[in-house]
Amino acid sequence: MEMTSKTAEEIDEAREKQDLKKLEAVFFVSGRFLNMQELISLSDLNPIIISELIEKLKDKYEKQESAMEIVEKNNLWKMDVRQEYSGIINKLATGSAEFSKAEQETLAIIAFKQPIKQSVVIKIRGNKAYEHVKKFAELGLIKKKKIGHTHELNLSDEFYDYFNVKEGEDVLKREEVKEGE
C-alpha cells in the first residue's frame, strides 16, 4: 500500500487528537497550575506541541461555550471552571472533606480579618488552630510573617487562585445572610 499525502495528513490529525486528549487529561487530573516542565513530563510531549495544544484547548472551550477554560498565569497553566460558575463549585467544594468545618472557620477568620496575628486567631479558635494555620501555610494559602512572639497572617496569591476569586473581591459573600438588612 502506497502512503499518500492524504493518509499522512489523516495520521497527523489522529495523532494531534490523541495528544490533545492526553494534555486535557493531564490538566483535568492535576487540578492545579503546572509549569512547562511538569506538562512535558506528564504528557511525554515536546514544549512546542504543548504550546500549540494549549491554544487549541483554549479555542475548543471557547467555541463550545464550555464551563471549562485553560488559565495561564506567569507561564503556568491549569484547567479551571469559568468565573461565572465558581459559586456552584465553591458550594460543592465546601461540602467536601478537603477542609474540615473547623478549618474552614479558621480560614474564614483569617480571610475576613487579615492581616491578623496568629495569637488572635488562636484566642478566637483555640489551640487546634495552630494545626490549621500550619496546614494552610504548607498549602501556600496564607503567608506567615514573624512579628515579635507571633506571626502576622495574610492570604496569599495561591488562596485567590485556589478558591477562584479575585484579590479585593468580597471573599466572604453574605448571599444567604438576610438578617440585619
HELIX and SHEET records of a PDB file:
HELIX    1   1 SER A    5  SER A   30  1                                  26    
HELIX    2   2 MET A   36  SER A   43  1                                   8    
HELIX    3   3 PRO A   47  LYS A   63  1                                  17    
HELIX    4   4 GLN A   83  TYR A   85  5                                   3    
HELIX    5   5 SER A   86  THR A   94  1                                   9    
HELIX    6   6 LYS A  101  LYS A  113  1                                  13    
HELIX    7   7 GLN A  118  ARG A  125  1                                   8    
HELIX    8   8 LYS A  128  GLU A  138  1                                  11    
HELIX    9   9 ASP A  157  TYR A  162  1                                   6    
SHEET    1   A 3 LEU A  34  ASN A  35  0                                        
SHEET    2   A 3 LEU A  76  VAL A  81 -1                                        
SHEET    3   A 3 MET A  68  LYS A  73 -1                                        
SHEET    1   B 3 ILE A 116  LYS A 117  0                                        
SHEET    2   B 3 THR A 150  LEU A 155 -1                                        
SHEET    3   B 3 ILE A 142  ILE A 147 -1                                        
END                                                                             
